[in-house]
Amino acid sequence: MTAADIAGYYKALVVEVGADMAGKDVRTVLERKLGVSRSLLSRLKLTEHGITINGVRAYTTAKVAQGDQVAIRMEEETSEDILPQELPLSIVFEDDYLLVVNKPAGIIVHPTKGHYTNTLANAIVHHWQLRGERVRFRPVHRLDEDTSGLVVIAKNPYIHQQLSEQLQAGTIMKIYCAYVYGKPSPEEGTIDAPIDRDPGDPHVRIVTPEGYPSVTNYKTVTIFGEGQASRVRLKLETGRTHQIRVHMKHIGCPLIGDRMYGLQSGKVEAWEEAAGRQALHAETLGLTHPMTKEWIEWTAALPPDLVELEQALT
């Protein structure tokens, strides 16, 4: 197989067959050694250079011998439906497999109907275009438009599958900083309260016994004044839409600046103005790198608007 043959493919992922896998079929090797999903295997089988043994195209039923090199290659893809757009982009980490960015508040992650530009996706696609990379935009998770902080994007289908499985298993660490009205009681604890859509408004989430399991761990970091407001550190065990905002409202401590779940009366206008949006920031992200198997953590400092809010609270 020549370099020309594999032009337009991502870098191969290779497994050298050991004694433990000798005599097994390719499917078993890829599932056990790389954790390749059935859906990805199905795609690879239809790709000319998707699965090879020692450089020769192979079926998933083919048997392997010790020392064989089993490789998978995914065709490069681009997000043809996302317009590249030069926008400010804060890159925290990037390699051949994943990208971590610090998203500012006021920008959505992915284009939606009627909102095709000025998104994080537009900025990232433009960034890859400048680098000459053919990569499709695959966010592993998302943040609300008015939530700032860390987001991880996979750079090929295999990495997306691996990180999505970590997310589903709850092994991706996501820690948030929030400024809330009042003082949580107790000051540290776990909110285990199911969440689902509000029957009266599908855009709103509520705590309801019929909802999906939702668990948030929290710890009060700072209490301001006589308990009028607090800074809270939150760690998610699940990732429901608006989870932190809904859970903090549920315990009587809604986020400052939250127009959907915040206080309807008794708001402190100076605090609302300083925040300008829900006071929520995804400050720490940790995961196991799918290729190196190393645990990596990143932290994003508080943005200026939340620094200003803390100063107003102090």
N, C-alpha and C positions, 0 to 999 in steps of 0.2 A: 504494500500500500504506500503510495507516494504522498508527499505533502499536498500536491494538487488534488488528490482524491478526497482529502479530508478538509479542504478549504471550506469555510462556512460552517464548521462545527466547533463547539466548545472544546476546550482541552479535555483529553480523555481521562476517565477515572479508571485506574488499573488495579486489579487484584492478582497477586501471584498465588497460585494454588499451592497450599501446603498439604502435608500428609493427611490432615484431618478432613480435607475436602476432595482428595483424590478419589476418582470414581463417581463423584456426584455429578449431577447435571448443572448446566449453566444457570438455570433459574435458581436452584438451591444456593449456589455460590453467591450470586448477586443479592439474593434476599438476606442471607445470613451474614455476609461480609460487608455489604454496603447498605443493607436495609432498603433496597430498591422496592418501591411499591408495585403492586400489580398493574395499576394504571400506567405508571411510567414504563414498566416492562412492555406493556402492550404497544406503547408509542415507539419504543426502541426497536421492537421486532419489525415494524413497518419502515424503519429508516435504514437506508443502504449500508451505512457504516455504523449503525447503532450498537451492535453487539459483535465483538470479534474474539477469536482465540488465536493468539500469536499472529495477529494482523489479518486473519482470514475471517470473513463473515461467518457467523455461527448461529444456529438455532438454540433456543433456550433449553431444548431437550438434549443437546449434545453433551457427551460425557467429557470430563476433563481429567488430566493427569497431573501429578505433582510437578511443579515448575512451570506449568502453563501460565500464560499471561492473558487473563480475561479482561477485556476493556469495554467500556460503554462510552459512546459519544452522542451528544445531543446536538441537533441542528441549531445553529444560531437563529434567534428570533428578534424582531424589533417590534416596538409598539407603534404600528402604523397609524393607529387612531389617536395618538397623542402628539400634539403639536410641540416641537422643541421650542423652548422659550427661555431667553436669558433672564434669570431672576436670581436674587441673592440666595446662596446655598451654603449652609454651614455643615461641612463634612467632618464627622468625628473619626470615622474609620472607613477604609476601603481596601479590598484586595480583589483577587480574581473571582471571588465567590459571593461576597456580600458587601453591602454598603450600609453604614449607619450615619444618619443625619440628625441634626438638632433642628426640629421644625419650629418656626416661629408661630405665635398665635396669629389668627386672622387668615390662615391659608388652609385650604382643604387638601387632603392627601391625593385624591384621585379625581379626575374630571367627572362631572355628572351632567345629566341632561340640562342644557341651558347654562352650563358653567364649564366651558371647554378649555379655558386658559387660566393663568395665574394660580396654578395648583403646584403642589410639590412634585407631582409627576412630570409636569411640563419642564420644570427646572432640572430634574434629574435626567430626563431624556436629552435635553440640550447638553448637559455635562458629559454624558456618554458620547454624544455625537462629536463634541470637540476632541475627545480622547480617541476617536476612531473605533469605539466599541459598539458591536451589534448586540444589544442587550434589551430584553423585554422587561418592562416595569412590573415587578412582582412584590408588592408590599406584603410582609408576613403578618402585620397587624396595622391598625390605624389609630389615629388620635382625632378627637373632635376638632372642628375648625378653630375653636377658641382655646384649645389646650395646646400648650407648647411642650417641647421636649423630644426625647429620643424615639426614632422609628428605624426599624431594620428592614432592608429590601434585599431579597434574594436575586442573584444574577444568573441563575439557570434553574430549570425545573427540578433537578435533583436537590439542590440546596433549599429551594422553596418547600419541597416535600419534607425534607428533614427538619427544617425549622418549624414548619406547621405542626409536625408531630410533637416537637418539644413544647410548642404553645398549647396544644391540646392536652398534653400530659402535665402541664403546669410546671415544667422545669425551666422555662424562660422566666427570669426574675425581672419584674417590673415594679419599680418603687417610685411613688409620686409624692410631691409636696403640695399641700393644699392649705389655703387660708380660709377659715370658716367662722361663722358667727357663733358665739357662745363657747362653752367648754364641754368637750365630750365627757360623759360620765358612764363608766369609769374612764380614766384618762388613757388607758391602754386596753385594747380588747379586740374581739373579732365580731364582725357583723355577718351573720349567716341568715340572709333574707332573700327568698326567691324574687326574681324580677321578670316582668313581661310587659308587653305593650299595654298602654292605657286604652281600653275599649272605646273611649270617647275621643281619643286623639292618637293615631298610630305613630306619630312622631315622638310621643312622650312615653317614658317608661315609669312603671310603678312597682312597688313591693306588693306582691300578692301570693297567697298560698299556692295558687295554680301556676306560678311562674317557674322559670328555669333556675336551678341551683346557682347561687351567687354568694361568694365569700370574699370579704375584704378585711384584712388585718390593719389595725391602725395604732398609732402611738402619738400622743400629744407631746410636741417638742417644746413649744413656748405658749404661755398663756399671757394675753395682753390685758392690761388694766385689771379690772376686778372680774375678769372672765367674760368680757364682752366679745372677745375674739380669740382665736387660737391658730397656731401653726401646727399642722398635723402631717405626720409621715404615714403613708399608706402603701401596703403591699398587697397586690391582687393575687388571689388563688384561682379566680375565674376571670373571664374577660367579656362580660356582658356590655352592651351598648349603654353608655352613660352610667356605668355601675357606681363609680365613686360618688358622682353627683347625686344619684338616687339614694345610695346608702347613707350619705351624710345628712341628707334631708330627713331620712327615715329616723335617725337618732336625734333629730332636733338641732343639727348644726349644719345648715346649708352653706354652700360655698359663697363667699363674698363675690359679688359681680355676676352671679349666675342668673341670667334672665329667664331661664326655663324652670329651674328648681329652687331659686333663691327666695328670700323673704319678699312678701308682697307689701308688708308694712313694717315699720320699725327699722328700715335700712338706714345705715349711716352714709349719707351722700358723699362725704369726703372719701370714704373707703371705696365706694362703688366707682367714683371718678378715678381714683388712683389705680384701681385694678383695670377698669375698662373692659373687662371680660371675666369669665369665671376664673377664679384664682387657683388654677391647677397646672402643674408642671411635671412632666415625666422626667425625673431627674436621674434615675439610675436604670440601666438595662444590662442584664447578664445572660449569657447563653453558652452552650457548648458548641464550639466551631465544628460544623459537620465534617470538615476535612482533617483538621489537625487534632480534633477531639479534646482540645484545650478549652478550659473555662475562661471566658473573657468578660470583663465588666467595663462599662463606660459610664461617665457621669457628665451631666450638662449643668452648668452653673445657672442660678436663677436669672431670668431675663430682667432687663431694666424696669419693666412695669411692675413686676412683683417685688423687686428691691424697693421701688418707690412706695408700694403698698405697705411693706413691712415698716418702713420709716414712718408712714402715716399712722400705723397701729401702735408704734412704740411711744 
